[in-house]
């Protein structure tokens, strides 16, 4: 991995955490939980929810392999913490949607978690970046899938602080900070995924990967 200034970043996280239900509007979050419950997705114990999965699921590869045909990605800001510093990149919380109806944690652990190989150095304070002004966009098979600013979500630095409050402070980690609604409200199970995080004043953070179904 490298910073957008070209500096190499050795990164060996001890934790990989995917945060869920990180919307800033708690009423909207509750409605979303109820909508998911209506299609069989178990409700979380609390919000934000945290799902810790094996660190070897994190990847910068340009392709991933999954076991089911009903998997899809979602753009997320990803906060990396290493050596007392914080770094921002873009990632995809690729998830098995069929398995999600049985167990959300297992559905996330079932798929690799792609991230970009370029990061922005935020220094020792993740709040140093203007989170609300960051624009996130995703596409599946060339069709727009998500678009909006991070203003609708809790700042990822705040989500990290909540994770630390629960007892994991100081560890080297990768934290997926949550996502935004889908443009048409429905999951798509495509092959080619593209994500872009536009931080004001910086070159876009971009991620592209393809999906292959094992034995498919």
ChimeraX commands (.cxc) that place a marker at each C-alpha (Angstrom):
marker #1 position 0.00,0.00,0.00 radius 0.5
marker #1 position 1.06,3.58,-0.62 radius 0.5
marker #1 position -0.10,7.01,0.45 radius 0.5
marker #1 position -1.35,9.42,-2.21 radius 0.5
marker #1 position 2.00,11.20,-1.73 radius 0.5
marker #1 position 3.81,8.05,-2.90 radius 0.5
marker #1 position 5.13,6.86,0.47 radius 0.5
marker #1 position 5.07,3.13,1.13 radius 0.5
marker #1 position 2.80,2.02,3.98 radius 0.5
marker #1 position 3.56,-1.33,5.62 radius 0.5
marker #1 position 0.23,-2.42,7.06 radius 0.5
marker #1 position -0.44,-5.57,9.08 radius 0.5
marker #1 position -3.72,-5.14,10.97 radius 0.5
marker #1 position -4.58,-7.24,13.98 radius 0.5
marker #1 position -8.31,-6.54,13.56 radius 0.5
marker #1 position -10.69,-6.22,10.61 radius 0.5
marker #1 position -13.99,-4.66,11.64 radius 0.5
marker #1 position -17.07,-3.92,9.56 radius 0.5
marker #1 position -19.42,-1.35,11.08 radius 0.5
marker #1 position -23.10,-1.40,10.25 radius 0.5
marker #1 position -26.10,0.85,10.78 radius 0.5
marker #1 position -23.94,3.97,10.96 radius 0.5
marker #1 position -26.50,6.40,9.56 radius 0.5
marker #1 position -26.67,9.76,11.30 radius 0.5
marker #1 position -30.50,9.84,11.26 radius 0.5
marker #1 position -31.43,7.30,13.93 radius 0.5
marker #1 position -35.08,7.22,12.88 radius 0.5
marker #1 position -34.02,6.34,9.33 radius 0.5
marker #1 position -31.67,3.68,10.71 radius 0.5
marker #1 position -34.54,2.15,12.67 radius 0.5
marker #1 position -36.77,2.11,9.58 radius 0.5
marker #1 position -33.97,0.44,7.61 radius 0.5
marker #1 position -33.58,-2.23,10.29 radius 0.5
marker #1 position -37.33,-2.88,10.16 radius 0.5
marker #1 position -37.25,-3.12,6.35 radius 0.5
marker #1 position -34.44,-5.66,6.52 radius 0.5
marker #1 position -36.23,-7.60,9.25 radius 0.5
marker #1 position -39.25,-7.85,6.94 radius 0.5
marker #1 position -37.14,-9.81,4.44 radius 0.5
marker #1 position -35.60,-11.98,7.11 radius 0.5
marker #1 position -32.41,-10.13,8.07 radius 0.5
marker #1 position -31.83,-10.43,11.85 radius 0.5
marker #1 position -31.87,-7.18,13.82 radius 0.5
marker #1 position -28.60,-6.00,15.43 radius 0.5
marker #1 position -28.17,-5.92,19.19 radius 0.5
marker #1 position -27.40,-2.20,18.99 radius 0.5
marker #1 position -26.26,0.59,16.70 radius 0.5
marker #1 position -23.75,1.06,15.38 radius 0.5
marker #1 position -23.18,-2.66,15.04 radius 0.5
marker #1 position -19.68,-4.11,14.73 radius 0.5
marker #1 position -18.75,-7.32,12.95 radius 0.5
marker #1 position -15.17,-8.46,13.46 radius 0.5
marker #1 position -13.93,-10.90,10.83 radius 0.5
marker #1 position -10.65,-12.60,9.96 radius 0.5
marker #1 position -8.00,-10.14,8.80 radius 0.5
marker #1 position -7.09,-12.38,5.87 radius 0.5
marker #1 position -10.39,-11.37,4.24 radius 0.5
marker #1 position -8.88,-7.95,3.54 radius 0.5
marker #1 position -7.50,-7.74,0.01 radius 0.5
marker #1 position -6.18,-5.32,-2.59 radius 0.5
marker #1 position -6.53,-7.90,-5.37 radius 0.5
marker #1 position -8.34,-6.91,-8.56 radius 0.5
marker #1 position -10.56,-9.99,-8.40 radius 0.5
marker #1 position -12.27,-11.97,-5.66 radius 0.5
marker #1 position -13.88,-15.40,-5.53 radius 0.5
marker #1 position -17.16,-16.04,-3.70 radius 0.5
marker #1 position -19.20,-19.16,-2.99 radius 0.5
marker #1 position -22.70,-17.95,-3.83 radius 0.5
marker #1 position -24.38,-16.17,-6.71 radius 0.5
marker #1 position -26.26,-13.70,-4.50 radius 0.5
marker #1 position -23.36,-11.51,-3.38 radius 0.5
marker #1 position -22.94,-7.78,-3.78 radius 0.5
marker #1 position -20.64,-4.95,-2.77 radius 0.5
marker #1 position -21.23,-1.57,-1.15 radius 0.5
marker #1 position -18.90,1.40,-1.04 radius 0.5
marker #1 position -17.51,2.30,2.37 radius 0.5
marker #1 position -14.89,4.67,3.75 radius 0.5
marker #1 position -12.21,2.53,5.35 radius 0.5
marker #1 position -10.12,3.86,8.21 radius 0.5
marker #1 position -6.74,2.20,8.77 radius 0.5
marker #1 position -4.81,2.63,12.01 radius 0.5
marker #1 position -1.13,1.77,12.12 radius 0.5
marker #1 position 1.77,3.03,14.21 radius 0.5
marker #1 position -0.38,5.65,15.92 radius 0.5
marker #1 position -1.47,7.20,12.62 radius 0.5
marker #1 position -4.72,7.03,10.69 radius 0.5
marker #1 position -5.22,6.55,6.97 radius 0.5
marker #1 position -8.30,6.77,4.78 radius 0.5
marker #1 position -9.06,4.58,1.79 radius 0.5
marker #1 position -12.09,3.20,-0.03 radius 0.5
marker #1 position -13.39,-0.33,0.28 radius 0.5
marker #1 position -16.30,-2.59,-0.53 radius 0.5
marker #1 position -18.22,-4.53,2.08 radius 0.5
marker #1 position -18.89,-7.44,-0.27 radius 0.5
marker #1 position -21.56,-9.61,1.37 radius 0.5
marker #1 position -23.47,-12.84,0.77 radius 0.5
marker #1 position -27.09,-11.64,0.71 radius 0.5
marker #1 position -28.67,-15.08,1.01 radius 0.5
marker #1 position -26.59,-15.86,4.08 radius 0.5
marker #1 position -27.40,-12.41,5.46 radius 0.5
marker #1 position -30.98,-13.56,6.08 radius 0.5
marker #1 position -29.66,-16.15,8.51 radius 0.5
marker #1 position -26.67,-14.46,10.13 radius 0.5
marker #1 position -25.33,-10.99,9.29 radius 0.5
marker #1 position -21.92,-11.68,10.82 radius 0.5
marker #1 position -21.42,-14.86,8.80 radius 0.5
marker #1 position -22.63,-13.16,5.61 radius 0.5
marker #1 position -19.89,-10.56,5.92 radius 0.5
marker #1 position -17.22,-13.07,6.89 radius 0.5
marker #1 position -18.14,-15.20,3.86 radius 0.5
marker #1 position -16.71,-12.74,1.33 radius 0.5
marker #1 position -13.36,-11.02,0.81 radius 0.5
marker #1 position -13.25,-7.31,1.63 radius 0.5
marker #1 position -11.57,-5.39,-1.23 radius 0.5
marker #1 position -9.85,-2.08,-0.51 radius 0.5
marker #1 position -7.85,0.32,-2.66 radius 0.5
marker #1 position -4.05,0.19,-2.49 radius 0.5
marker #1 position -3.80,3.99,-2.16 radius 0.5
marker #1 position -4.51,5.76,1.13 radius 0.5
marker #1 position -4.64,9.32,2.43 radius 0.5
marker #1 position -2.54,10.01,5.54 radius 0.5
marker #1 position -4.75,11.67,8.18 radius 0.5
marker #1 position -2.04,11.83,10.84 radius 0.5
marker #1 position -2.93,11.18,14.46 radius 0.5
marker #1 position -6.44,12.68,14.24 radius 0.5
marker #1 position -9.05,11.03,11.99 radius 0.5
marker #1 position -11.27,14.08,12.45 radius 0.5
marker #1 position -8.74,16.14,10.47 radius 0.5
marker #1 position -10.59,15.40,7.23 radius 0.5
marker #1 position -13.93,17.08,6.38 radius 0.5
marker #1 position -16.00,13.89,6.41 radius 0.5
marker #1 position -19.27,15.55,5.45 radius 0.5
marker #1 position -17.80,16.89,2.20 radius 0.5
marker #1 position -16.53,13.53,0.95 radius 0.5
marker #1 position -18.51,12.19,-2.01 radius 0.5
marker #1 position -18.93,8.44,-2.45 radius 0.5
marker #1 position -19.99,6.73,-5.68 radius 0.5
marker #1 position -20.24,3.11,-6.77 radius 0.5
marker #1 position -21.10,1.30,-10.00 radius 0.5
marker #1 position -21.94,-2.32,-10.79 radius 0.5
marker #1 position -21.38,-3.54,-14.34 radius 0.5
marker #1 position -21.12,0.11,-15.40 radius 0.5
marker #1 position -24.47,1.16,-13.90 radius 0.5
marker #1 position -24.59,3.74,-11.06 radius 0.5
marker #1 position -25.38,1.96,-7.79 radius 0.5
marker #1 position -24.75,4.45,-4.96 radius 0.5
marker #1 position -24.04,8.17,-4.77 radius 0.5
marker #1 position -23.98,10.73,-1.99 radius 0.5
marker #1 position -21.88,12.51,0.59 radius 0.5
marker #1 position -20.74,11.02,3.87 radius 0.5
marker #1 position -22.81,13.68,5.66 radius 0.5
marker #1 position -25.63,11.14,5.97 radius 0.5
marker #1 position -23.37,8.84,7.99 radius 0.5
marker #1 position -21.63,9.09,11.33 radius 0.5
marker #1 position -18.05,10.32,10.81 radius 0.5
marker #1 position -15.83,7.25,10.59 radius 0.5
marker #1 position -13.57,8.70,13.27 radius 0.5
marker #1 position -16.59,8.74,15.60 radius 0.5
marker #1 position -17.38,5.14,14.69 radius 0.5
marker #1 position -13.77,4.23,15.49 radius 0.5
marker #1 position -14.05,5.95,18.87 radius 0.5
marker #1 position -17.15,3.86,19.64 radius 0.5
marker #1 position -15.28,0.68,18.69 radius 0.5
marker #1 position -12.39,1.71,20.93 radius 0.5
marker #1 position -14.81,2.49,23.76 radius 0.5
marker #1 position -15.90,-1.13,23.68 radius 0.5
marker #1 position -12.38,-2.25,24.54 radius 0.5
marker #1 position -10.23,-2.44,21.42 radius 0.5
marker #1 position -8.35,0.85,21.67 radius 0.5
marker #1 position -4.85,1.20,20.28 radius 0.5
marker #1 position -4.88,-1.85,18.05 radius 0.5
marker #1 position -3.77,-1.82,14.43 radius 0.5
marker #1 position -6.95,-2.25,12.47 radius 0.5
marker #1 position -8.97,-1.72,9.32 radius 0.5
marker #1 position -12.45,-0.33,10.01 radius 0.5
marker #1 position -15.16,-0.28,7.35 radius 0.5
marker #1 position -17.24,2.72,8.35 radius 0.5
marker #1 position -20.66,1.88,6.93 radius 0.5
marker #1 position -22.44,2.64,3.70 radius 0.5
marker #1 position -25.27,4.66,2.16 radius 0.5
marker #1 position -28.58,3.66,0.54 radius 0.5
marker #1 position -28.70,2.07,-2.90 radius 0.5
marker #1 position -29.98,4.33,-5.67 radius 0.5
marker #1 position -32.81,2.01,-6.66 radius 0.5
marker #1 position -33.24,0.35,-3.27 radius 0.5
marker #1 position -32.42,-3.18,-4.44 radius 0.5
marker #1 position -29.30,-5.34,-4.39 radius 0.5
marker #1 position -27.61,-6.19,-7.68 radius 0.5
marker #1 position -25.44,-9.25,-8.15 radius 0.5
marker #1 position -23.00,-8.06,-10.79 radius 0.5
marker #1 position -19.53,-9.03,-11.89 radius 0.5
marker #1 position -17.60,-5.76,-12.18 radius 0.5
marker #1 position -17.59,-3.32,-9.28 radius 0.5
marker #1 position -16.14,0.16,-9.13 radius 0.5
marker #1 position -15.96,2.55,-6.16 radius 0.5
marker #1 position -14.76,6.14,-5.88 radius 0.5
marker #1 position -14.28,8.29,-2.78 radius 0.5
marker #1 position -13.71,11.95,-3.59 radius 0.5
marker #1 position -12.01,13.86,-0.78 radius 0.5
marker #1 position -11.97,17.63,-1.43 radius 0.5
marker #1 position -8.55,18.81,-2.57 radius 0.5
marker #1 position -7.20,15.29,-3.13 radius 0.5
marker #1 position -7.07,12.88,-6.04 radius 0.5
marker #1 position -9.98,10.41,-5.88 radius 0.5
marker #1 position -9.50,7.15,-4.02 radius 0.5
marker #1 position -10.60,4.46,-6.48 radius 0.5
marker #1 position -11.28,0.75,-6.27 radius 0.5
marker #1 position -12.20,-1.69,-9.04 radius 0.5
marker #1 position -12.59,-5.45,-8.78 radius 0.5
marker #1 position -14.33,-8.35,-10.46 radius 0.5
marker #1 position -16.21,-11.25,-8.91 radius 0.5
marker #1 position -15.97,-14.94,-9.81 radius 0.5
marker #1 position -18.30,-17.56,-8.36 radius 0.5
marker #1 position -16.42,-20.63,-7.18 radius 0.5
marker #1 position -17.40,-23.70,-9.22 radius 0.5
marker #1 position -19.73,-21.39,-11.12 radius 0.5
marker link #1:1,2 radius 0.2
marker link #1:2,3 radius 0.2
marker link #1:3,4 radius 0.2
marker link #1:4,5 radius 0.2
marker link #1:5,6 radius 0.2
marker link #1:6,7 radius 0.2
marker link #1:7,8 radius 0.2
marker link #1:8,9 radius 0.2
marker link #1:9,10 radius 0.2
marker link #1:10,11 radius 0.2
marker link #1:11,12 radius 0.2
marker link #1:12,13 radius 0.2
marker link #1:13,14 radius 0.2
marker link #1:14,15 radius 0.2
marker link #1:15,16 radius 0.2
marker link #1:16,17 radius 0.2
marker link #1:17,18 radius 0.2
marker link #1:18,19 radius 0.2
marker link #1:19,20 radius 0.2
marker link #1:20,21 radius 0.2
marker link #1:21,22 radius 0.2
marker link #1:22,23 radius 0.2
marker link #1:23,24 radius 0.2
marker link #1:24,25 radius 0.2
marker link #1:25,26 radius 0.2
marker link #1:26,27 radius 0.2
marker link #1:27,28 radius 0.2
marker link #1:28,29 radius 0.2
marker link #1:29,30 radius 0.2
marker link #1:30,31 radius 0.2
marker link #1:31,32 radius 0.2
marker link #1:32,33 radius 0.2
marker link #1:33,34 radius 0.2
marker link #1:34,35 radius 0.2
marker link #1:35,36 radius 0.2
marker link #1:36,37 radius 0.2
marker link #1:37,38 radius 0.2
marker link #1:38,39 radius 0.2
marker link #1:39,40 radius 0.2
marker link #1:40,41 radius 0.2
marker link #1:41,42 radius 0.2
marker link #1:42,43 radius 0.2
marker link #1:43,44 radius 0.2
marker link #1:44,45 radius 0.2
marker link #1:45,46 radius 0.2
marker link #1:46,47 radius 0.2
marker link #1:47,48 radius 0.2
marker link #1:48,49 radius 0.2
marker link #1:49,50 radius 0.2
marker link #1:50,51 radius 0.2
marker link #1:51,52 radius 0.2
marker link #1:52,53 radius 0.2
marker link #1:53,54 radius 0.2
marker link #1:54,55 radius 0.2
marker link #1:55,56 radius 0.2
marker link #1:56,57 radius 0.2
marker link #1:57,58 radius 0.2
marker link #1:58,59 radius 0.2
marker link #1:59,60 radius 0.2
marker link #1:60,61 radius 0.2
marker link #1:61,62 radius 0.2
marker link #1:62,63 radius 0.2
marker link #1:63,64 radius 0.2
marker link #1:64,65 radius 0.2
marker link #1:65,66 radius 0.2
marker link #1:66,67 radius 0.2
marker link #1:67,68 radius 0.2
marker link #1:68,69 radius 0.2
marker link #1:69,70 radius 0.2
marker link #1:70,71 radius 0.2
marker link #1:71,72 radius 0.2
marker link #1:72,73 radius 0.2
marker link #1:73,74 radius 0.2
marker link #1:74,75 radius 0.2
marker link #1:75,76 radius 0.2
marker link #1:76,77 radius 0.2
marker link #1:77,78 radius 0.2
marker link #1:78,79 radius 0.2
marker link #1:79,80 radius 0.2
marker link #1:80,81 radius 0.2
marker link #1:81,82 radius 0.2
marker link #1:82,83 radius 0.2
marker link #1:83,84 radius 0.2
marker link #1:84,85 radius 0.2
marker link #1:85,86 radius 0.2
marker link #1:86,87 radius 0.2
marker link #1:87,88 radius 0.2
marker link #1:88,89 radius 0.2
marker link #1:89,90 radius 0.2
marker link #1:90,91 radius 0.2
marker link #1:91,92 radius 0.2
marker link #1:92,93 radius 0.2
marker link #1:93,94 radius 0.2
marker link #1:94,95 radius 0.2
marker link #1:95,96 radius 0.2
marker link #1:96,97 radius 0.2
marker link #1:97,98 radius 0.2
marker link #1:98,99 radius 0.2
marker link #1:99,100 radius 0.2
marker link #1:100,101 radius 0.2
marker link #1:101,102 radius 0.2
marker link #1:102,103 radius 0.2
marker link #1:103,104 radius 0.2
marker link #1:104,105 radius 0.2
marker link #1:105,106 radius 0.2
marker link #1:106,107 radius 0.2
marker link #1:107,108 radius 0.2
marker link #1:108,109 radius 0.2
marker link #1:109,110 radius 0.2
marker link #1:110,111 radius 0.2
marker link #1:111,112 radius 0.2
marker link #1:112,113 radius 0.2
marker link #1:113,114 radius 0.2
marker link #1:114,115 radius 0.2
marker link #1:115,116 radius 0.2
marker link #1:116,117 radius 0.2
marker link #1:117,118 radius 0.2
marker link #1:118,119 radius 0.2
marker link #1:119,120 radius 0.2
marker link #1:120,121 radius 0.2
marker link #1:121,122 radius 0.2
marker link #1:122,123 radius 0.2
marker link #1:123,124 radius 0.2
marker link #1:124,125 radius 0.2
marker link #1:125,126 radius 0.2
marker link #1:126,127 radius 0.2
marker link #1:127,128 radius 0.2
marker link #1:128,129 radius 0.2
marker link #1:129,130 radius 0.2
marker link #1:130,131 radius 0.2
marker link #1:131,132 radius 0.2
marker link #1:132,133 radius 0.2
marker link #1:133,134 radius 0.2
marker link #1:134,135 radius 0.2
marker link #1:135,136 radius 0.2
marker link #1:136,137 radius 0.2
marker link #1:137,138 radius 0.2
marker link #1:138,139 radius 0.2
marker link #1:139,140 radius 0.2
marker link #1:140,141 radius 0.2
marker link #1:141,142 radius 0.2
marker link #1:142,143 radius 0.2
marker link #1:143,144 radius 0.2
marker link #1:144,145 radius 0.2
marker link #1:145,146 radius 0.2
marker link #1:146,147 radius 0.2
marker link #1:147,148 radius 0.2
marker link #1:148,149 radius 0.2
marker link #1:149,150 radius 0.2
marker link #1:150,151 radius 0.2
marker link #1:151,152 radius 0.2
marker link #1:152,153 radius 0.2
marker link #1:153,154 radius 0.2
marker link #1:154,155 radius 0.2
marker link #1:155,156 radius 0.2
marker link #1:156,157 radius 0.2
marker link #1:157,158 radius 0.2
marker link #1:158,159 radius 0.2
marker link #1:159,160 radius 0.2
marker link #1:160,161 radius 0.2
marker link #1:161,162 radius 0.2
marker link #1:162,163 radius 0.2
marker link #1:163,164 radius 0.2
marker link #1:164,165 radius 0.2
marker link #1:165,166 radius 0.2
marker link #1:166,167 radius 0.2
marker link #1:167,168 radius 0.2
marker link #1:168,169 radius 0.2
marker link #1:169,170 radius 0.2
marker link #1:170,171 radius 0.2
marker link #1:171,172 radius 0.2
marker link #1:172,173 radius 0.2
marker link #1:173,174 radius 0.2
marker link #1:174,175 radius 0.2
marker link #1:175,176 radius 0.2
marker link #1:176,177 radius 0.2
marker link #1:177,178 radius 0.2
marker link #1:178,179 radius 0.2
marker link #1:179,180 radius 0.2
marker link #1:180,181 radius 0.2
marker link #1:181,182 radius 0.2
marker link #1:182,183 radius 0.2
marker link #1:183,184 radius 0.2
marker link #1:184,185 radius 0.2
marker link #1:185,186 radius 0.2
marker link #1:186,187 radius 0.2
marker link #1:187,188 radius 0.2
marker link #1:188,189 radius 0.2
marker link #1:189,190 radius 0.2
marker link #1:190,191 radius 0.2
marker link #1:191,192 radius 0.2
marker link #1:192,193 radius 0.2
marker link #1:193,194 radius 0.2
marker link #1:194,195 radius 0.2
marker link #1:195,196 radius 0.2
marker link #1:196,197 radius 0.2
marker link #1:197,198 radius 0.2
marker link #1:198,199 radius 0.2
marker link #1:199,200 radius 0.2
marker link #1:200,201 radius 0.2
marker link #1:201,202 radius 0.2
marker link #1:202,203 radius 0.2
marker link #1:203,204 radius 0.2
marker link #1:204,205 radius 0.2
marker link #1:205,206 radius 0.2
marker link #1:206,207 radius 0.2
marker link #1:207,208 radius 0.2
marker link #1:208,209 radius 0.2
marker link #1:209,210 radius 0.2
marker link #1:210,211 radius 0.2
marker link #1:211,212 radius 0.2
marker link #1:212,213 radius 0.2
marker link #1:213,214 radius 0.2
marker link #1:214,215 radius 0.2
marker link #1:215,216 radius 0.2
view
